[in-house]
Amino acid sequence: MERKFTSIIEKRGKWYVATVKEIPGVNTQGRTLAEARRNLREALKLVIETNRELVCRDLGISPP
């Protein structure tokens, strides 16, 4: 299943600051636009995995 999210990337000084609109806590930065995008994908992946594990733990089930 492919999901689509809205990324917001702004240049602030020498850095690009990136966030995902739909999921609080998914944010990162990079010196280049490409680096910020790569970092954002990784941050999103980690937050989704962590959220899934926390929900499974709270429900007392094994993560998929």
Residue frames as a rotation matrix with the C-alpha (Angstrom) as fourth column:
MET 1
0.583 0.813 0.000 0.00
0.813 -0.583 0.000 0.00
0.000 0.000 -1.000 0.00
GLU 2
-0.518 -0.757 0.398 1.47
0.756 -0.623 -0.200 3.30
0.399 0.198 0.895 -1.05
ARG 3
0.455 0.609 -0.649 0.70
0.829 -0.557 0.059 6.35
-0.325 -0.565 -0.758 1.07
LYS 4
-0.085 -0.446 0.891 1.22
0.653 -0.700 -0.288 9.96
0.752 0.557 0.351 0.10
PHE 5
0.294 0.075 -0.953 2.19
0.870 -0.433 0.234 12.70
-0.395 -0.898 -0.193 2.51
THR 6
0.842 0.018 0.539 2.70
0.274 -0.876 -0.398 16.43
0.464 0.483 -0.743 2.17
SER 7
0.043 -0.881 -0.471 6.28
0.993 -0.013 0.117 17.56
-0.109 -0.472 0.875 2.72
ILE 8
0.979 0.140 0.148 7.06
0.146 -0.989 -0.033 21.16
0.141 0.053 -0.989 3.56
ILE 9
0.162 -0.983 -0.083 10.63
0.977 0.148 0.156 22.24
-0.141 -0.107 0.984 2.89
GLU 10
0.985 0.127 0.118 11.86
0.135 -0.989 -0.066 25.76
0.108 0.081 -0.991 3.58
LYS 11
0.068 -0.993 0.093 15.29
0.687 -0.021 -0.726 27.26
0.724 0.113 0.681 3.22
ARG 12
0.989 0.147 -0.027 16.45
0.113 -0.620 0.776 28.92
0.097 -0.770 -0.630 6.43
GLY 13
0.444 -0.891 -0.097 19.88
-0.639 -0.390 0.663 30.44
-0.628 -0.232 -0.742 6.14
LYS 14
-0.422 -0.715 -0.557 22.24
-0.906 0.341 0.250 27.74
0.011 0.611 -0.792 4.87
TRP 15
-0.905 0.097 0.413 19.88
-0.039 0.950 -0.310 24.89
-0.423 -0.297 -0.856 5.78
TYR 16
-0.435 0.850 -0.298 16.74
-0.479 0.062 0.876 23.33
0.762 0.524 0.380 4.35
VAL 17
-0.806 0.279 0.522 14.22
-0.448 0.288 -0.846 22.52
-0.386 -0.916 -0.108 7.08
ALA 18
-0.600 0.544 -0.588 11.73
-0.404 0.428 0.808 19.77
0.691 0.722 -0.037 6.23
THR 19
-0.675 0.485 0.556 8.51
-0.485 0.276 -0.830 18.55
-0.556 -0.830 0.049 7.88
VAL 20
-0.826 0.563 -0.037 5.59
0.369 0.588 0.720 16.25
0.427 0.581 -0.693 7.05
LYS 21
-0.608 0.626 0.488 2.29
-0.592 -0.767 0.247 18.10
0.529 -0.139 0.837 7.36
GLU 22
0.287 0.893 -0.348 0.15
-0.455 0.447 0.770 15.08
0.843 -0.063 0.535 8.33
ILE 23
0.590 -0.134 -0.796 2.37
0.580 0.757 0.303 13.59
0.561 -0.640 0.525 11.05
PRO 24
0.818 -0.297 0.493 3.60
-0.504 -0.782 0.365 15.73
0.278 -0.548 -0.789 13.96
GLY 25
0.596 -0.665 0.450 7.18
-0.313 0.323 0.893 15.03
-0.739 -0.673 -0.016 14.96
VAL 26
0.399 -0.488 0.776 8.45
0.840 0.534 -0.096 14.19
-0.368 0.690 0.623 11.48
ASN 27
0.986 -0.158 -0.058 10.99
-0.168 -0.926 -0.339 16.92
0.000 0.344 -0.939 10.84
THR 28
0.381 -0.912 0.150 14.61
0.786 0.405 0.467 17.19
-0.487 -0.060 0.872 9.84
GLN 29
0.729 -0.210 -0.652 17.08
-0.385 -0.913 -0.137 19.36
-0.566 0.351 -0.746 7.98
GLY 30
0.444 -0.651 0.615 19.80
0.805 0.591 0.045 19.16
-0.393 0.476 0.787 5.35
ARG 31
-0.275 -0.644 -0.713 22.45
0.149 -0.762 0.630 21.36
-0.950 0.067 0.306 3.79
THR 32
-0.954 0.047 -0.297 21.02
-0.300 -0.185 0.936 20.64
-0.011 0.982 0.191 0.33
LEU 33
-0.052 0.995 -0.084 17.48
-0.997 -0.056 -0.050 20.12
-0.054 0.081 0.995 -0.88
ALA 34
0.161 0.050 -0.986 18.32
-0.438 0.899 -0.026 16.52
0.884 0.436 0.166 -1.83
GLU 35
-0.793 -0.506 -0.339 19.77
0.093 0.450 -0.888 15.83
0.602 -0.736 -0.310 1.62
ALA 36
-0.713 0.604 0.356 16.71
-0.655 -0.393 -0.645 17.31
-0.250 -0.693 0.676 3.33
ARG 37
0.225 0.824 -0.520 14.44
-0.927 0.345 0.146 15.09
0.299 0.449 0.842 1.21
ARG 38
-0.147 -0.364 -0.920 16.48
-0.088 0.931 -0.354 11.96
0.985 0.029 -0.169 2.00
ASN 39
-0.964 -0.264 0.034 16.52
-0.039 0.010 -0.999 12.81
0.264 -0.964 -0.020 5.70
LEU 40
-0.405 0.891 0.206 12.76
-0.901 -0.350 -0.255 13.45
-0.156 -0.289 0.945 5.67
ARG 41
0.258 0.466 -0.846 12.03
-0.615 0.755 0.228 10.06
0.745 0.462 0.481 4.09
GLU 42
-0.475 -0.531 -0.702 14.14
0.212 0.705 -0.677 8.37
0.854 -0.471 -0.222 6.76
ALA 43
-0.943 0.164 0.291 12.52
-0.334 -0.417 -0.846 10.37
-0.017 -0.894 0.447 9.59
LEU 44
-0.042 0.988 -0.147 9.05
-0.988 -0.019 0.156 9.50
0.151 0.152 0.977 8.29
LYS 45
0.116 0.011 -0.993 9.94
-0.245 0.969 -0.018 5.82
0.963 0.245 0.116 8.08
LEU 46
-0.783 -0.514 -0.352 11.29
0.209 0.314 -0.926 5.80
0.586 -0.798 -0.139 11.64
VAL 47
-0.755 0.559 0.344 8.28
-0.640 -0.512 -0.572 7.62
-0.144 -0.652 0.744 13.11
ILE 48
0.198 0.858 -0.474 5.80
-0.882 0.367 0.297 5.31
0.428 0.359 0.829 11.38
GLU 49
-0.095 -0.310 -0.946 7.71
0.040 0.948 -0.314 2.20
0.995 -0.068 -0.077 12.53
THR 50
-0.952 -0.307 -0.018 7.93
0.048 -0.092 -0.995 3.50
0.304 -0.947 0.103 16.09
ASN 51
-0.449 0.863 0.232 4.25
-0.891 -0.415 -0.183 4.45
-0.062 -0.289 0.955 16.20
ARG 52
0.259 0.523 -0.812 3.29
-0.591 0.751 0.295 1.00
0.764 0.404 0.504 14.89
GLU 53
-0.435 -0.511 -0.742 5.42
0.263 0.716 -0.647 -0.71
0.861 -0.476 -0.177 17.55
LEU 54
-0.961 0.083 0.264 3.95
-0.273 -0.447 -0.852 1.45
0.047 -0.890 0.453 20.33
VAL 55
-0.070 0.995 -0.069 0.37
-0.985 -0.058 0.161 0.72
0.156 0.079 0.985 19.26
CYS 56
0.206 0.095 -0.974 1.08
-0.245 0.969 0.043 -2.99
0.947 0.230 0.223 19.04
ARG 57
-0.772 -0.541 -0.333 2.71
0.210 0.277 -0.938 -2.96
0.600 -0.794 -0.100 22.47
ASP 58
-0.766 0.532 0.361 -0.26
-0.636 -0.544 -0.547 -1.11
-0.095 -0.649 0.755 23.97
LEU 59
0.253 0.904 -0.344 -2.65
-0.934 0.321 0.155 -3.63
0.250 0.282 0.926 22.40
GLY 60
0.059 -0.331 0.942 -0.51
-0.641 0.711 0.290 -6.57
-0.765 -0.621 -0.170 23.47
ILE 61
0.913 0.222 0.341 -0.01
0.113 0.666 -0.737 -7.88
-0.391 0.712 0.584 19.94
SER 62
-0.049 -0.968 0.245 3.07
0.612 0.165 0.773 -8.58
-0.789 0.188 0.585 17.84
PRO 63
0.024 -0.002 -1.000 4.05
-0.559 -0.829 -0.012 -6.00
-0.829 0.560 -0.021 15.24
PRO 64
0.916 0.385 0.111 3.48
-0.115 0.517 -0.848 -7.11
-0.384 0.764 0.518 11.64
